[in-house]
């Protein structure tokens, strides 16, 4: 089983990552019973998730268009 304690950050670490770039991204759930939106720091999201890092910073059309 995965050790989830490895993914817990100290507040200082999260603040350091987020303070390098205050840009936020809105994530929207697709739940039909009650879609929700979540505003998250881009750097923190990309640092924590390889999936979102690739989606946001990769050579996808959306990522390339975002950099223009």
mmCIF file of the N, C-alpha and C atoms, coordinates in Angstrom:
data_MODEL
# 
_entry.id   MODEL 
# 
loop_
_atom_site.group_PDB 
_atom_site.id 
_atom_site.type_symbol 
_atom_site.label_atom_id 
_atom_site.label_alt_id 
_atom_site.label_comp_id 
_atom_site.label_asym_id 
_atom_site.label_entity_id 
_atom_site.label_seq_id 
_atom_site.pdbx_PDB_ins_code 
_atom_site.Cartn_x 
_atom_site.Cartn_y 
_atom_site.Cartn_z 
_atom_site.occupancy 
_atom_site.B_iso_or_equiv 
_atom_site.pdbx_formal_charge 
_atom_site.auth_seq_id 
_atom_site.auth_comp_id 
_atom_site.auth_asym_id 
_atom_site.auth_atom_id 
_atom_site.pdbx_PDB_model_num 
ATOM 1   N N  . UNK A 1 1  ? 0.840   -1.183 0.000   1.00 0.00 ? 1  UNK A N  1 
ATOM 2   C CA . UNK A 1 1  ? 0.000   0.000  0.000   1.00 0.00 ? 1  UNK A CA 1 
ATOM 3   C C  . UNK A 1 1  ? 0.884   1.246  0.000   1.00 0.00 ? 1  UNK A C  1 
ATOM 4   N N  . UNK A 1 2  ? 0.425   2.262  -0.686  1.00 0.00 ? 2  UNK A N  1 
ATOM 5   C CA . UNK A 1 2  ? 1.189   3.506  -0.790  1.00 0.00 ? 2  UNK A CA 1 
ATOM 6   C C  . UNK A 1 2  ? 1.266   4.204  0.564   1.00 0.00 ? 2  UNK A C  1 
ATOM 7   N N  . UNK A 1 3  ? 2.400   4.833  0.824   1.00 0.00 ? 3  UNK A N  1 
ATOM 8   C CA . UNK A 1 3  ? 2.585   5.577  2.059   1.00 0.00 ? 3  UNK A CA 1 
ATOM 9   C C  . UNK A 1 3  ? 2.114   7.013  1.834   1.00 0.00 ? 3  UNK A C  1 
ATOM 10  N N  . UNK A 1 4  ? 0.898   7.315  2.262   1.00 0.00 ? 4  UNK A N  1 
ATOM 11  C CA . UNK A 1 4  ? 0.337   8.640  2.025   1.00 0.00 ? 4  UNK A CA 1 
ATOM 12  C C  . UNK A 1 4  ? 1.022   9.726  2.837   1.00 0.00 ? 4  UNK A C  1 
ATOM 13  N N  . UNK A 1 5  ? 1.713   9.363  3.892   1.00 0.00 ? 5  UNK A N  1 
ATOM 14  C CA . UNK A 1 5  ? 2.433   10.341 4.688   1.00 0.00 ? 5  UNK A CA 1 
ATOM 15  C C  . UNK A 1 5  ? 3.527   11.044 3.906   1.00 0.00 ? 5  UNK A C  1 
ATOM 16  N N  . UNK A 1 6  ? 4.033   10.401 2.860   1.00 0.00 ? 6  UNK A N  1 
ATOM 17  C CA . UNK A 1 6  ? 5.074   11.016 2.035   1.00 0.00 ? 6  UNK A CA 1 
ATOM 18  C C  . UNK A 1 6  ? 4.546   12.215 1.255   1.00 0.00 ? 6  UNK A C  1 
ATOM 19  N N  . UNK A 1 7  ? 3.238   12.279 1.045   1.00 0.00 ? 7  UNK A N  1 
ATOM 20  C CA . UNK A 1 7  ? 2.645   13.363 0.267   1.00 0.00 ? 7  UNK A CA 1 
ATOM 21  C C  . UNK A 1 7  ? 2.171   14.527 1.121   1.00 0.00 ? 7  UNK A C  1 
ATOM 22  N N  . UNK A 1 8  ? 2.368   14.450 2.424   1.00 0.00 ? 8  UNK A N  1 
ATOM 23  C CA . UNK A 1 8  ? 1.964   15.539 3.304   1.00 0.00 ? 8  UNK A CA 1 
ATOM 24  C C  . UNK A 1 8  ? 3.113   16.533 3.396   1.00 0.00 ? 8  UNK A C  1 
ATOM 25  N N  . UNK A 1 9  ? 2.816   17.778 3.103   1.00 0.00 ? 9  UNK A N  1 
ATOM 26  C CA . UNK A 1 9  ? 3.844   18.815 3.107   1.00 0.00 ? 9  UNK A CA 1 
ATOM 27  C C  . UNK A 1 9  ? 3.681   19.708 4.320   1.00 0.00 ? 9  UNK A C  1 
ATOM 28  N N  . UNK A 1 10 ? 4.780   20.266 4.745   1.00 0.00 ? 10 UNK A N  1 
ATOM 29  C CA . UNK A 1 10 ? 4.724   21.304 5.763   1.00 0.00 ? 10 UNK A CA 1 
ATOM 30  C C  . UNK A 1 10 ? 4.174   22.563 5.104   1.00 0.00 ? 10 UNK A C  1 
ATOM 31  N N  . UNK A 1 11 ? 3.508   23.387 5.872   1.00 0.00 ? 11 UNK A N  1 
ATOM 32  C CA . UNK A 1 11 ? 2.944   24.621 5.329   1.00 0.00 ? 11 UNK A CA 1 
ATOM 33  C C  . UNK A 1 11 ? 4.025   25.479 4.686   1.00 0.00 ? 11 UNK A C  1 
ATOM 34  N N  . UNK A 1 12 ? 5.216   25.493 5.255   1.00 0.00 ? 12 UNK A N  1 
ATOM 35  C CA . UNK A 1 12 ? 6.312   26.303 4.708   1.00 0.00 ? 12 UNK A CA 1 
ATOM 36  C C  . UNK A 1 12 ? 6.693   25.826 3.316   1.00 0.00 ? 12 UNK A C  1 
ATOM 37  N N  . UNK A 1 13 ? 6.695   24.523 3.088   1.00 0.00 ? 13 UNK A N  1 
ATOM 38  C CA . UNK A 1 13 ? 7.038   23.983 1.771   1.00 0.00 ? 13 UNK A CA 1 
ATOM 39  C C  . UNK A 1 13 ? 5.987   24.377 0.746   1.00 0.00 ? 13 UNK A C  1 
ATOM 40  N N  . UNK A 1 14 ? 4.727   24.231 1.095   1.00 0.00 ? 14 UNK A N  1 
ATOM 41  C CA . UNK A 1 14 ? 3.643   24.612 0.185   1.00 0.00 ? 14 UNK A CA 1 
ATOM 42  C C  . UNK A 1 14 ? 3.689   26.103 -0.114  1.00 0.00 ? 14 UNK A C  1 
ATOM 43  N N  . UNK A 1 15 ? 3.938   26.923 0.897   1.00 0.00 ? 15 UNK A N  1 
ATOM 44  C CA . UNK A 1 15 ? 4.026   28.373 0.686   1.00 0.00 ? 15 UNK A CA 1 
ATOM 45  C C  . UNK A 1 15 ? 5.189   28.733 -0.225  1.00 0.00 ? 15 UNK A C  1 
ATOM 46  N N  . UNK A 1 16 ? 6.309   28.049 -0.077  1.00 0.00 ? 16 UNK A N  1 
ATOM 47  C CA . UNK A 1 16 ? 7.475   28.321 -0.920  1.00 0.00 ? 16 UNK A CA 1 
ATOM 48  C C  . UNK A 1 16 ? 7.168   27.995 -2.383  1.00 0.00 ? 16 UNK A C  1 
ATOM 49  N N  . UNK A 1 17 ? 6.553   26.863 -2.630  1.00 0.00 ? 17 UNK A N  1 
ATOM 50  C CA . UNK A 1 17 ? 6.209   26.461 -3.997  1.00 0.00 ? 17 UNK A CA 1 
ATOM 51  C C  . UNK A 1 17 ? 5.194   27.428 -4.594  1.00 0.00 ? 17 UNK A C  1 
ATOM 52  N N  . UNK A 1 18 ? 4.170   27.770 -3.831  1.00 0.00 ? 18 UNK A N  1 
ATOM 53  C CA . UNK A 1 18 ? 3.104   28.640 -4.327  1.00 0.00 ? 18 UNK A CA 1 
ATOM 54  C C  . UNK A 1 18 ? 3.566   30.081 -4.505  1.00 0.00 ? 18 UNK A C  1 
ATOM 55  N N  . UNK A 1 19 ? 4.490   30.544 -3.684  1.00 0.00 ? 19 UNK A N  1 
ATOM 56  C CA . UNK A 1 19 ? 4.900   31.950 -3.752  1.00 0.00 ? 19 UNK A CA 1 
ATOM 57  C C  . UNK A 1 19 ? 5.765   32.258 -4.970  1.00 0.00 ? 19 UNK A C  1 
ATOM 58  N N  . UNK A 1 20 ? 6.355   31.233 -5.586  1.00 0.00 ? 20 UNK A N  1 
ATOM 59  C CA . UNK A 1 20 ? 7.159   31.469 -6.786  1.00 0.00 ? 20 UNK A CA 1 
ATOM 60  C C  . UNK A 1 20 ? 6.315   31.970 -7.950  1.00 0.00 ? 20 UNK A C  1 
ATOM 61  N N  . UNK A 1 21 ? 5.039   31.641 -7.948  1.00 0.00 ? 21 UNK A N  1 
ATOM 62  C CA . UNK A 1 21 ? 4.118   32.089 -8.990  1.00 0.00 ? 21 UNK A CA 1 
ATOM 63  C C  . UNK A 1 21 ? 2.707   32.038 -8.414  1.00 0.00 ? 21 UNK A C  1 
ATOM 64  N N  . UNK A 1 22 ? 2.068   33.186 -8.213  1.00 0.00 ? 22 UNK A N  1 
ATOM 65  C CA . UNK A 1 22 ? 0.740   33.202 -7.602  1.00 0.00 ? 22 UNK A CA 1 
ATOM 66  C C  . UNK A 1 22 ? -0.401  32.844 -8.566  1.00 0.00 ? 22 UNK A C  1 
ATOM 67  N N  . UNK A 1 23 ? -0.075  32.464 -9.814  1.00 0.00 ? 23 UNK A N  1 
ATOM 68  C CA . UNK A 1 23 ? -1.123  32.147 -10.792 1.00 0.00 ? 23 UNK A CA 1 
ATOM 69  C C  . UNK A 1 23 ? -1.981  30.977 -10.311 1.00 0.00 ? 23 UNK A C  1 
ATOM 70  N N  . UNK A 1 24 ? -3.293  31.129 -10.473 1.00 0.00 ? 24 UNK A N  1 
ATOM 71  C CA . UNK A 1 24 ? -4.212  30.065 -10.080 1.00 0.00 ? 24 UNK A CA 1 
ATOM 72  C C  . UNK A 1 24 ? -4.922  29.497 -11.304 1.00 0.00 ? 24 UNK A C  1 
ATOM 73  N N  . UNK A 1 25 ? -5.421  28.294 -11.144 1.00 0.00 ? 25 UNK A N  1 
ATOM 74  C CA . UNK A 1 25 ? -6.157  27.587 -12.184 1.00 0.00 ? 25 UNK A CA 1 
ATOM 75  C C  . UNK A 1 25 ? -7.463  27.119 -11.555 1.00 0.00 ? 25 UNK A C  1 
ATOM 76  N N  . UNK A 1 26 ? -8.535  27.164 -12.328 1.00 0.00 ? 26 UNK A N  1 
ATOM 77  C CA . UNK A 1 26 ? -9.819  26.678 -11.838 1.00 0.00 ? 26 UNK A CA 1 
ATOM 78  C C  . UNK A 1 26 ? -10.040 25.265 -12.371 1.00 0.00 ? 26 UNK A C  1 
ATOM 79  N N  . UNK A 1 27 ? -10.220 24.326 -11.459 1.00 0.00 ? 27 UNK A N  1 
ATOM 80  C CA . UNK A 1 27 ? -10.554 22.950 -11.814 1.00 0.00 ? 27 UNK A CA 1 
ATOM 81  C C  . UNK A 1 27 ? -12.052 22.779 -11.604 1.00 0.00 ? 27 UNK A C  1 
ATOM 82  N N  . UNK A 1 28 ? -12.698 22.177 -12.565 1.00 0.00 ? 28 UNK A N  1 
ATOM 83  C CA . UNK A 1 28 ? -14.141 21.965 -12.465 1.00 0.00 ? 28 UNK A CA 1 
ATOM 84  C C  . UNK A 1 28 ? -14.437 20.472 -12.468 1.00 0.00 ? 28 UNK A C  1 
ATOM 85  N N  . UNK A 1 29 ? -15.254 20.050 -11.518 1.00 0.00 ? 29 UNK A N  1 
ATOM 86  C CA . UNK A 1 29 ? -15.654 18.644 -11.480 1.00 0.00 ? 29 UNK A CA 1 
ATOM 87  C C  . UNK A 1 29 ? -16.767 18.425 -12.501 1.00 0.00 ? 29 UNK A C  1 
ATOM 88  N N  . UNK A 1 30 ? -16.919 17.201 -12.915 1.00 0.00 ? 30 UNK A N  1 
ATOM 89  C CA . UNK A 1 30 ? -17.943 16.880 -13.911 1.00 0.00 ? 30 UNK A CA 1 
ATOM 90  C C  . UNK A 1 30 ? -19.083 16.070 -13.292 1.00 0.00 ? 30 UNK A C  1 
ATOM 91  N N  . UNK A 1 31 ? -19.233 16.151 -12.015 1.00 0.00 ? 31 UNK A N  1 
ATOM 92  C CA . UNK A 1 31 ? -20.294 15.407 -11.347 1.00 0.00 ? 31 UNK A CA 1 
ATOM 93  C C  . UNK A 1 31 ? -21.649 15.988 -11.711 1.00 0.00 ? 31 UNK A C  1 
ATOM 94  N N  . UNK A 1 32 ? -22.549 15.139 -12.130 1.00 0.00 ? 32 UNK A N  1 
ATOM 95  C CA . UNK A 1 32 ? -23.865 15.613 -12.548 1.00 0.00 ? 32 UNK A CA 1 
ATOM 96  C C  . UNK A 1 32 ? -24.729 16.036 -11.368 1.00 0.00 ? 32 UNK A C  1 
ATOM 97  N N  . UNK A 1 33 ? -24.495 15.457 -10.207 1.00 0.00 ? 33 UNK A N  1 
ATOM 98  C CA . UNK A 1 33 ? -25.312 15.797 -9.038  1.00 0.00 ? 33 UNK A CA 1 
ATOM 99  C C  . UNK A 1 33 ? -24.983 17.173 -8.480  1.00 0.00 ? 33 UNK A C  1 
ATOM 100 N N  . UNK A 1 34 ? -23.837 17.675 -8.767  1.00 0.00 ? 34 UNK A N  1 
ATOM 101 C CA . UNK A 1 34 ? -23.456 18.977 -8.227  1.00 0.00 ? 34 UNK A CA 1 
ATOM 102 C C  . UNK A 1 34 ? -22.051 19.347 -8.614  1.00 0.00 ? 34 UNK A C  1 
ATOM 103 N N  . UNK A 1 35 ? -21.862 19.795 -9.850  1.00 0.00 ? 35 UNK A N  1 
ATOM 104 C CA . UNK A 1 35 ? -20.517 20.194 -10.279 1.00 0.00 ? 35 UNK A CA 1 
ATOM 105 C C  . UNK A 1 35 ? -19.960 21.276 -9.352  1.00 0.00 ? 35 UNK A C  1 
ATOM 106 N N  . UNK A 1 36 ? -18.672 21.219 -9.114  1.00 0.00 ? 36 UNK A N  1 
ATOM 107 C CA . UNK A 1 36 ? -18.022 22.208 -8.264  1.00 0.00 ? 36 UNK A CA 1 
ATOM 108 C C  . UNK A 1 36 ? -16.774 22.730 -8.947  1.00 0.00 ? 36 UNK A C  1 
ATOM 109 N N  . UNK A 1 37 ? -16.370 23.921 -8.560  1.00 0.00 ? 37 UNK A N  1 
ATOM 110 C CA . UNK A 1 37 ? -15.130 24.517 -9.056  1.00 0.00 ? 37 UNK A CA 1 
ATOM 111 C C  . UNK A 1 37 ? -14.164 24.671 -7.889  1.00 0.00 ? 37 UNK A C  1 
ATOM 112 N N  . UNK A 1 38 ? -12.887 24.450 -8.185  1.00 0.00 ? 38 UNK A N  1 
ATOM 113 C CA . UNK A 1 38 ? -11.839 24.582 -7.179  1.00 0.00 ? 38 UNK A CA 1 
ATOM 114 C C  . UNK A 1 38 ? -10.732 25.453 -7.748  1.00 0.00 ? 38 UNK A C  1 
ATOM 115 N N  . UNK A 1 39 ? -10.361 26.496 -7.035  1.00 0.00 ? 39 UNK A N  1 
ATOM 116 C CA . UNK A 1 39 ? -9.275  27.380 -7.447  1.00 0.00 ? 39 UNK A CA 1 
ATOM 117 C C  . UNK A 1 39 ? -8.003  26.908 -6.746  1.00 0.00 ? 39 UNK A C  1 
ATOM 118 N N  . UNK A 1 40 ? -6.978  26.555 -7.542  1.00 0.00 ? 40 UNK A N  1 
ATOM 119 C CA . UNK A 1 40 ? -5.732  26.038 -6.969  1.00 0.00 ? 40 UNK A CA 1 
ATOM 120 C C  . UNK A 1 40 ? -4.531  26.764 -7.560  1.00 0.00 ? 40 UNK A C  1 
ATOM 121 N N  . UNK A 1 41 ? -3.462  26.813 -6.808  1.00 0.00 ? 41 UNK A N  1 
ATOM 122 C CA . UNK A 1 41 ? -2.230  27.415 -7.291  1.00 0.00 ? 41 UNK A CA 1 
ATOM 123 C C  . UNK A 1 41 ? -1.622  26.514 -8.363  1.00 0.00 ? 41 UNK A C  1 
ATOM 124 N N  . UNK A 1 42 ? -1.271  27.103 -9.509  1.00 0.00 ? 42 UNK A N  1 
ATOM 125 C CA . UNK A 1 42 ? -0.740  26.339 -10.641 1.00 0.00 ? 42 UNK A CA 1 
ATOM 126 C C  . UNK A 1 42 ? 0.551   25.605 -10.275 1.00 0.00 ? 42 UNK A C  1 
ATOM 127 N N  . UNK A 1 43 ? 1.497   26.284 -9.650  1.00 0.00 ? 43 UNK A N  1 
ATOM 128 C CA . UNK A 1 43 ? 2.775   25.647 -9.305  1.00 0.00 ? 43 UNK A CA 1 
ATOM 129 C C  . UNK A 1 43 ? 2.587   24.497 -8.324  1.00 0.00 ? 43 UNK A C  1 
ATOM 130 N N  . UNK A 1 44 ? 1.726   24.697 -7.345  1.00 0.00 ? 44 UNK A N  1 
ATOM 131 C CA . UNK A 1 44 ? 1.485   23.661 -6.351  1.00 0.00 ? 44 UNK A CA 1 
ATOM 132 C C  . UNK A 1 44 ? 0.837   22.438 -7.004  1.00 0.00 ? 44 UNK A C  1 
ATOM 133 N N  . UNK A 1 45 ? -0.125  22.667 -7.876  1.00 0.00 ? 45 UNK A N  1 
ATOM 134 C CA . UNK A 1 45 ? -0.789  21.573 -8.580  1.00 0.00 ? 45 UNK A CA 1 
ATOM 135 C C  . UNK A 1 45 ? 0.194   20.801 -9.453  1.00 0.00 ? 45 UNK A C  1 
ATOM 136 N N  . UNK A 1 46 ? 0.999   21.520 -10.224 1.00 0.00 ? 46 UNK A N  1 
ATOM 137 C CA . UNK A 1 46 ? 1.959   20.863 -11.123 1.00 0.00 ? 46 UNK A CA 1 
ATOM 138 C C  . UNK A 1 46 ? 3.060   20.142 -10.355 1.00 0.00 ? 46 UNK A C  1 
ATOM 139 N N  . UNK A 1 47 ? 3.479   20.702 -9.240  1.00 0.00 ? 47 UNK A N  1 
ATOM 140 C CA . UNK A 1 47 ? 4.517   20.067 -8.420  1.00 0.00 ? 47 UNK A CA 1 
ATOM 141 C C  . UNK A 1 47 ? 4.013   18.746 -7.833  1.00 0.00 ? 47 UNK A C  1 
ATOM 142 N N  . UNK A 1 48 ? 2.756   18.739 -7.437  1.00 0.00 ? 48 UNK A N  1 
ATOM 143 C CA . UNK A 1 48 ? 2.184   17.577 -6.761  1.00 0.00 ? 48 UNK A CA 1 
ATOM 144 C C  . UNK A 1 48 ? 1.669   16.509 -7.728  1.00 0.00 ? 48 UNK A C  1 
ATOM 145 N N  . UNK A 1 49 ? 1.332   16.897 -8.960  1.00 0.00 ? 49 UNK A N  1 
ATOM 146 C CA . UNK A 1 49 ? 0.691   15.961 -9.885  1.00 0.00 ? 49 UNK A CA 1 
ATOM 147 C C  . UNK A 1 49 ? 1.385   15.928 -11.245 1.00 0.00 ? 49 UNK A C  1 
ATOM 148 N N  . UNK A 1 50 ? 1.974   14.795 -11.572 1.00 0.00 ? 50 UNK A N  1 
ATOM 149 C CA . UNK A 1 50 ? 2.594   14.640 -12.892 1.00 0.00 ? 50 UNK A CA 1 
ATOM 150 C C  . UNK A 1 50 ? 1.540   14.749 -13.990 1.00 0.00 ? 50 UNK A C  1 
ATOM 151 N N  . UNK A 1 51 ? 0.341   14.273 -13.714 1.00 0.00 ? 51 UNK A N  1 
ATOM 152 C CA . UNK A 1 51 ? -0.752  14.346 -14.686 1.00 0.00 ? 51 UNK A CA 1 
ATOM 153 C C  . UNK A 1 51 ? -1.043  15.798 -15.062 1.00 0.00 ? 51 UNK A C  1 
ATOM 154 N N  . UNK A 1 52 ? -1.281  16.647 -14.061 1.00 0.00 ? 52 UNK A N  1 
ATOM 155 C CA . UNK A 1 52 ? -1.599  18.042 -14.340 1.00 0.00 ? 52 UNK A CA 1 
ATOM 156 C C  . UNK A 1 52 ? -0.394  18.802 -14.885 1.00 0.00 ? 52 UNK A C  1 
ATOM 157 N N  . UNK A 1 53 ? 0.807   18.458 -14.432 1.00 0.00 ? 53 UNK A N  1 
ATOM 158 C CA . UNK A 1 53 ? 2.006   19.097 -14.968 1.00 0.00 ? 53 UNK A CA 1 
ATOM 159 C C  . UNK A 1 53 ? 2.106   18.843 -16.468 1.00 0.00 ? 53 UNK A C  1 
ATOM 160 N N  . UNK A 1 54 ? 1.889   17.613 -16.890 1.00 0.00 ? 54 UNK A N  1 
ATOM 161 C CA . UNK A 1 54 ? 1.937   17.287 -18.319 1.00 0.00 ? 54 UNK A CA 1 
ATOM 162 C C  . UNK A 1 54 ? 0.805   17.966 -19.077 1.00 0.00 ? 54 UNK A C  1 
ATOM 163 N N  . UNK A 1 55 ? -0.381  17.972 -18.486 1.00 0.00 ? 55 UNK A N  1 
ATOM 164 C CA . UNK A 1 55 ? -1.529  18.586 -19.155 1.00 0.00 ? 55 UNK A CA 1 
ATOM 165 C C  . UNK A 1 55 ? -1.354  20.095 -19.314 1.00 0.00 ? 55 UNK A C  1 
ATOM 166 N N  . UNK A 1 56 ? -0.784  20.747 -18.319 1.00 0.00 ? 56 UNK A N  1 
ATOM 167 C CA . UNK A 1 56 ? -0.653  22.207 -18.335 1.00 0.00 ? 56 UNK A CA 1 
ATOM 168 C C  . UNK A 1 56 ? 0.603   22.665 -19.064 1.00 0.00 ? 56 UNK A C  1 
ATOM 169 N N  . UNK A 1 57 ? 1.710   21.992 -18.843 1.00 0.00 ? 57 UNK A N  1 
ATOM 170 C CA . UNK A 1 57 ? 2.990   22.447 -19.384 1.00 0.00 ? 57 UNK A CA 1 
ATOM 171 C C  . UNK A 1 57 ? 3.497   21.623 -20.559 1.00 0.00 ? 57 UNK A C  1 
ATOM 172 N N  . UNK A 1 58 ? 2.791   20.574 -20.909 1.00 0.00 ? 58 UNK A N  1 
ATOM 173 C CA . UNK A 1 58 ? 3.224   19.704 -21.999 1.00 0.00 ? 58 UNK A CA 1 
ATOM 174 C C  . UNK A 1 58 ? 2.980   20.321 -23.367 1.00 0.00 ? 58 UNK A C  1 
ATOM 175 N N  . UNK A 1 59 ? 3.277   19.569 -24.380 1.00 0.00 ? 59 UNK A N  1 
ATOM 176 C CA . UNK A 1 59 ? 3.134   20.043 -25.758 1.00 0.00 ? 59 UNK A CA 1 
ATOM 177 C C  . UNK A 1 59 ? 1.737   19.780 -26.314 1.00 0.00 ? 59 UNK A C  1 
ATOM 178 N N  . UNK A 1 60 ? 0.748   19.765 -25.465 1.00 0.00 ? 60 UNK A N  1 
ATOM 179 C CA . UNK A 1 60 ? -0.637  19.651 -25.895 1.00 0.00 ? 60 UNK A CA 1 
ATOM 180 C C  . UNK A 1 60 ? -1.079  20.979 -26.478 1.00 0.00 ? 60 UNK A C  1 
ATOM 181 N N  . UNK A 1 61 ? -2.071  20.961 -27.320 1.00 0.00 ? 61 UNK A N  1 
ATOM 182 C CA . UNK A 1 61 ? -2.578  22.192 -27.929 1.00 0.00 ? 61 UNK A CA 1 
ATOM 183 C C  . UNK A 1 61 ? -2.950  23.209 -26.845 1.00 0.00 ? 61 UNK A C  1 
ATOM 184 N N  . UNK A 1 62 ? -3.633  22.767 -25.803 1.00 0.00 ? 62 UNK A N  1 
ATOM 185 C CA . UNK A 1 62 ? -4.071  23.671 -24.745 1.00 0.00 ? 62 UNK A CA 1 
ATOM 186 C C  . UNK A 1 62 ? -2.884  24.290 -24.008 1.00 0.00 ? 62 UNK A C  1 
ATOM 187 N N  . UNK A 1 63 ? -1.858  23.483 -23.749 1.00 0.00 ? 63 UNK A N  1 
ATOM 188 C CA . UNK A 1 63 ? -0.676  23.996 -23.065 1.00 0.00 ? 63 UNK A CA 1 
ATOM 189 C C  . UNK A 1 63 ? 0.107   24.962 -23.921 1.00 0.00 ? 63 UNK A C  1 
ATOM 190 N N  . UNK A 1 64 ? 0.224   24.666 -25.215 1.00 0.00 ? 64 UNK A N  1 
ATOM 191 C CA . UNK A 1 64 ? 0.945   25.543 -26.139 1.00 0.00 ? 64 UNK A CA 1 
ATOM 192 C C  . UNK A 1 64 ? 0.181   26.849 -26.309 1.00 0.00 ? 64 UNK A C  1 
ATOM 193 N N  . UNK A 1 65 ? -1.141  26.787 -26.472 1.00 0.00 ? 65 UNK A N  1 
ATOM 194 C CA . UNK A 1 65 ? -1.959  27.992 -26.620 1.00 0.00 ? 65 UNK A CA 1 
ATOM 195 C C  . UNK A 1 65 ? -1.870  28.872 -25.385 1.00 0.00 ? 65 UNK A C  1 
ATOM 196 N N  . UNK A 1 66 ? -1.776  28.254 -24.216 1.00 0.00 ? 66 UNK A N  1 
ATOM 197 C CA . UNK A 1 66 ? -1.711  28.988 -22.958 1.00 0.00 ? 66 UNK A CA 1 
ATOM 198 C C  . UNK A 1 66 ? -0.422  29.783 -22.827 1.00 0.00 ? 66 UNK A C  1 
ATOM 199 N N  . UNK A 1 67 ? 0.654   29.302 -23.448 1.00 0.00 ? 67 UNK A N  1 
ATOM 200 C CA . UNK A 1 67 ? 1.959   29.955 -23.338 1.00 0.00 ? 67 UNK A CA 1 
ATOM 201 C C  . UNK A 1 67 ? 2.110   31.130 -24.289 1.00 0.00 ? 67 UNK A C  1 
ATOM 202 N N  . UNK A 1 68 ? 1.210   31.279 -25.241 1.00 0.00 ? 68 UNK A N  1 
ATOM 203 C CA . UNK A 1 68 ? 1.323   32.369 -26.226 1.00 0.00 ? 68 UNK A CA 1 
ATOM 204 C C  . UNK A 1 68 ? 0.948   33.692 -25.626 1.00 0.00 ? 68 UNK A C  1 
# 
